[in-house]
Every structure is written in C-alpha cells, then in structure tokens.
C-alpha cells in the first residue's frame, strides 16, 4: 500500500482529523494534507514521529526503496543547510574589516595597520570600492543565512556561485590595491568555500 493511503487509513482508524494529527505531531495541517494526497513525503524526523504516534515501525509506513530516497533527500537538505551556514558566516564576517586593523596605511613615512573605518590616506575611488565590496559581501551573508529555506529556483541554483564571485572580486581588489592582509584573509575564505562545495557534493 502506498504511503499516502496507509497514512489516511491509520488516521481514520484512530478516528482523528488531519488537523488533530497535525497538532499532535507538531506539523502544519498543510503538511499532513500534502502527505495524504501523495504530493510529498515527511522528512525522516517526522516519519519517526508518525511511526511512534501510530505505534508501528517506520518500515510499515514506507517501503525500503522509498525510505532510501527519503533519506538521500534529507541528507542533501542537511548538506545544503551546512553550506548555507558556512558561506553565510564567512560572507557576513567580512563586516569585521570595518573594525579590525587589517588595512595598511602610510602615515608620516611609516606603515600602520588600521581598520576600514580608520583608513583615510587612500584614493577615494579605492576607499569607495572597499566599502562596496565589504558591505555587499556582508549583506549577501545575511541573505544566505536568512533564506536557507527559500525554494526559488534562481536562488537555489546561483547562491553559492554569487558568493564565490563576490569573494573572487574582493581577493582581486585587495591584491591589486596592495592590501596583503585583507587579500590573504579573503583568499582563505575563498579556499574554504571551494573546499566545502567539493567535499559536500
């Protein structure tokens, strides 16, 4: 018997509505409706809760093949969440350049390390470029963390690419403008991102 039919039968045998089931297992009524209409499956955690709720085994709810597919999808979601968190935190942490002295500035014949906010002895166009790349990376980091559950196709397909492009631009900018510490920092961030994408594929 298909999962959706099995779930309907179990619920009706228990004499409860979709709303009651949703309340009892702490999911939305929409989720239960979707499962019962065959338009989707619960994640592994919800599946375990359902099995416990109806006092049956997980295998009785889903066939082995369906369970394997569900486990793979669940694992992929978890990997994406890890990527989103790491990428988001790396991009967001660029905002610290405003306060931490990573920039070289020549003052009275000597080079001092200053934060971006204290960087004054530099061409205006470079200073503007530094602020743009820093704020852009930080805002994108916020988006990565805030939109983890976003299912828009463009966002899902391009978020990591956009993050890496912003990172590459920052490495290039800080390298050609002779800011070695910031260039190294952003390059390390780039290596971490690329490594994560390769390892978690």
RODO-2510 file (C-alpha; in nm, 4 decimals, decimal comma):
residues 201
     n   res          X          Y          Z
     1     x     0,0000     0,0000     0,0000
     2     x     0,1238     0,3482    -0,0893
     3     x     0,2380     0,5756     0,1946
     4     x    -0,0425     0,8296     0,1436
     5     x    -0,3140     0,5611     0,1530
     6     x    -0,1503     0,3960     0,4553
     7     x    -0,1399     0,7285     0,6421
     8     x    -0,5059     0,8031     0,5630
     9     x    -0,6068     0,4572     0,6831
    10     x    -0,4068     0,4869     1,0072
    11     x    -0,5528     0,8308     1,0789
    12     x    -0,9112     0,7234     1,0087
    13     x    -0,8717     0,4069     1,2180
    14     x    -0,7623     0,6301     1,5038
    15     x    -1,0694     0,8475     1,4458
    16     x    -0,8863     1,1812     1,4122
    17     x    -0,8881     1,4611     1,1560
    18     x    -0,5894     1,5899     0,9594
    19     x    -0,5866     1,8948     1,1863
    20     x    -0,5735     1,6810     1,5006
    21     x    -0,2919     1,4707     1,3589
    22     x    -0,1001     1,7847     1,2608
    23     x    -0,1389     1,9281     1,6121
    24     x    -0,0378     1,6018     1,7790
    25     x     0,2850     1,5623     1,5791
    26     x     0,3655     1,9374     1,5647
    27     x     0,3435     1,9956     1,1886
    28     x     0,1111     2,2084     0,9768
    29     x    -0,2217     2,0782     0,8518
    30     x    -0,0955     2,1579     0,5007
    31     x     0,1921     1,9125     0,5504
    32     x    -0,0458     1,6322     0,6529
    33     x    -0,2750     1,7124     0,3593
    34     x     0,0220     1,7014     0,1212
    35     x     0,1353     1,3636     0,2571
    36     x    -0,2132     1,2134     0,2320
    37     x    -0,2695     1,3393    -0,1219
    38     x     0,0581     1,1821    -0,2368
    39     x     0,2208     1,5174    -0,3193
    40     x     0,5146     1,4648    -0,0845
    41     x     0,6693     1,2684     0,1969
    42     x     0,7579     1,3702     0,5519
    43     x     1,1250     1,4084     0,6392
    44     x     1,2988     1,1355     0,8381
    45     x     1,2297     1,3023     1,1743
    46     x     0,8574     1,3439     1,1003
    47     x     0,8439     0,9864     0,9743
    48     x     0,9827     0,8601     1,3065
    49     x     0,7282     1,0702     1,4958
    50     x     0,4451     0,9307     1,2800
    51     x     0,5609     0,5722     1,3356
    52     x     0,5756     0,6270     1,7115
    53     x     0,2396     0,8044     1,7117
    54     x     0,0670     0,5129     1,5378
    55     x     0,2737     0,2513     1,7290
    56     x     0,4175     0,0934     1,4162
    57     x     0,7651     0,0671     1,2646
    58     x     0,8974     0,3101     1,0026
    59     x     0,9214     0,0159     0,7598
    60     x     0,5456    -0,0336     0,7870
    61     x     0,4899     0,3261     0,6763
    62     x     0,7335     0,3299     0,3843
    63     x     0,8921     0,0659     0,1655
    64     x     1,2689     0,0213     0,1785
    65     x     1,3169     0,1949    -0,1577
    66     x     1,1013     0,4927    -0,0617
    67     x     1,2849     0,5144     0,2698
    68     x     1,6212     0,5193     0,0915
    69     x     1,5086     0,8002    -0,1422
    70     x     1,3746     0,9967     0,1533
    71     x     1,6995     0,9502     0,3478
    72     x     1,9016     1,0746     0,0486
    73     x     1,6795     1,3825     0,0098
    74     x     1,7012     1,4512     0,3829
    75     x     2,0800     1,4191     0,3743
    76     x     2,1013     1,6569     0,0773
    77     x     1,8923     1,9163     0,2654
    78     x     2,1207     1,8898     0,5686
    79     x     2,4311     1,9317     0,3480
    80     x     2,2752     2,2400     0,1874
    81     x     2,1996     2,3841     0,5316
    82     x     2,5630     2,3328     0,6363
    83     x     2,6846     2,5016     0,3158
    84     x     2,4449     2,7932     0,3657
    85     x     2,5555     2,8468     0,7254
    86     x     2,9290     2,8340     0,6468
    87     x     2,9011     3,0520     0,3353
    88     x     2,6733     3,2958     0,5173
    89     x     2,9012     3,3273     0,8217
    90     x     3,2132     3,3716     0,6056
    91     x     3,0480     3,6427     0,3965
    92     x     2,8966     3,8131     0,6998
    93     x     3,2294     3,8132     0,8857
    94     x     3,3739     4,0458     0,6180
    95     x     3,1932     4,3252     0,8050
    96     x     3,4646     4,2914     1,0722
    97     x     3,7042     4,4651     0,8291
    98     x     3,5295     4,7869     0,9319
    99     x     3,6657     4,7454     1,2847
   100     x     3,9718     4,5160     1,2800
   101     x     4,3044     4,6700     1,1664
   102     x     4,3776     4,4696     0,8512
   103     x     4,4488     4,7581     0,6151
   104     x     4,7943     4,9089     0,5577
   105     x     4,8112     5,2884     0,5647
   106     x     5,1221     5,5037     0,5229
   107     x     5,1358     5,7813     0,7831
   108     x     5,4424     6,0084     0,8215
   109     x     5,6692     5,7680     0,6361
   110     x     5,5661     5,4576     0,8305
   111     x     5,3028     5,1953     0,7612
   112     x     5,0312     5,1473     1,0203
   113     x     4,7630     4,8793     1,0316
   114     x     4,4164     5,0321     1,0543
   115     x     4,0549     4,9271     1,0202
   116     x     3,8485     5,0245     0,7170
   117     x     3,6723     5,2930     0,9215
   118     x     4,0114     5,4483     1,0067
   119     x     4,1504     5,4224     0,6544
   120     x     4,1846     5,7819     0,5302
   121     x     4,5166     5,8200     0,3462
   122     x     4,3989     5,6465     0,0296
   123     x     4,2459     5,7393    -0,3053
   124     x     3,8705     5,7984    -0,2808
   125     x     3,7816     5,5512    -0,5570
   126     x     3,9674     5,2736    -0,3729
   127     x     3,8026     5,3573    -0,0422
   128     x     3,4590     5,3508    -0,2096
   129     x     3,5419     5,0147    -0,3725
   130     x     3,6500     4,8723    -0,0336
   131     x     3,3239     4,9813     0,1275
   132     x     3,1136     4,8476    -0,1616
   133     x     3,2763     4,5030    -0,1599
   134     x     3,2674     4,4808     0,2216
   135     x     2,9017     4,5809     0,2511
   136     x     2,7961     4,3684    -0,0489
   137     x     2,9655     4,0557     0,0907
   138     x     2,8179     4,1156     0,4363
   139     x     2,4651     4,1705     0,3053
   140     x     2,4908     3,8597     0,0920
   141     x     2,5995     3,6685     0,4032
   142     x     2,2840     3,7877     0,5789
   143     x     2,0765     3,6699     0,2798
   144     x     2,2454     3,3279     0,2831
   145     x     2,1562     3,2832     0,6495
   146     x     1,8053     3,4290     0,6222
   147     x     1,6967     3,2461     0,3052
   148     x     1,8061     2,8928     0,3930
   149     x     1,4563     2,7574     0,3279
   150     x     1,3965     2,9634     0,0130
   151     x     1,2940     2,7389    -0,2783
   152     x     1,3191     2,9891    -0,5635
   153     x     1,4979     2,8119    -0,8487
   154     x     1,7296     3,1068    -0,9281
   155     x     1,8350     3,1350    -0,5626
   156     x     1,8940     2,7602    -0,5176
   157     x     2,0982     2,7341    -0,8374
   158     x     2,3077     3,0504    -0,8053
   159     x     2,3584     3,1451    -0,4377
   160     x     2,6950     2,9683    -0,3980
   161     x     2,8179     3,0984    -0,7350
   162     x     2,7266     3,4576    -0,6425
   163     x     2,9022     3,4233    -0,3053
   164     x     3,2170     3,2909    -0,4744
   165     x     3,2124     3,5664    -0,7392
   166     x     3,1881     3,8351    -0,4683
   167     x     3,4747     3,6620    -0,2869
   168     x     3,6911     3,6478    -0,6029
   169     x     3,6260     4,0176    -0,6691
   170     x     3,7348     4,1012    -0,3138
   171     x     4,0565     3,8966    -0,3491
   172     x     4,1369     4,0711    -0,6796
   173     x     4,0546     4,4180    -0,5439
   174     x     4,2640     4,3825    -0,2278
   175     x     4,5518     4,2184    -0,4152
   176     x     4,5872     4,4803    -0,6903
   177     x     4,5488     4,7638    -0,4383
   178     x     4,8355     4,6170    -0,2310
   179     x     4,6422     4,5273     0,0834
   180     x     4,8108     4,1897     0,1539
   181     x     4,6472     4,1008     0,4879
   182     x     4,2930     4,1528     0,3618
   183     x     4,3779     3,9792     0,0341
   184     x     4,5087     3,6743     0,2233
   185     x     4,2038     3,6694     0,4530
   186     x     3,9560     3,6815     0,1642
   187     x     4,1613     3,4236    -0,0286
   188     x     4,1417     3,1852     0,2701
   189     x     3,7632     3,2366     0,2759
   190     x     3,7532     3,1526    -0,0956
   191     x     3,9532     2,8316    -0,0445
   192     x     3,7195     2,7252     0,2401
   193     x     3,4109     2,7812     0,0220
   194     x     3,5505     2,5914    -0,2760
   195     x     3,6623     2,3057    -0,0486
   196     x     3,3148     2,2807     0,1042
   197     x     3,1485     2,2695    -0,2367
   198     x     3,3858     1,9929    -0,3491
   199     x     3,3599     1,7861    -0,0279
   200     x     2,9830     1,8104     0,0126
   201     x     2,8940     1,7289    -0,3494
***
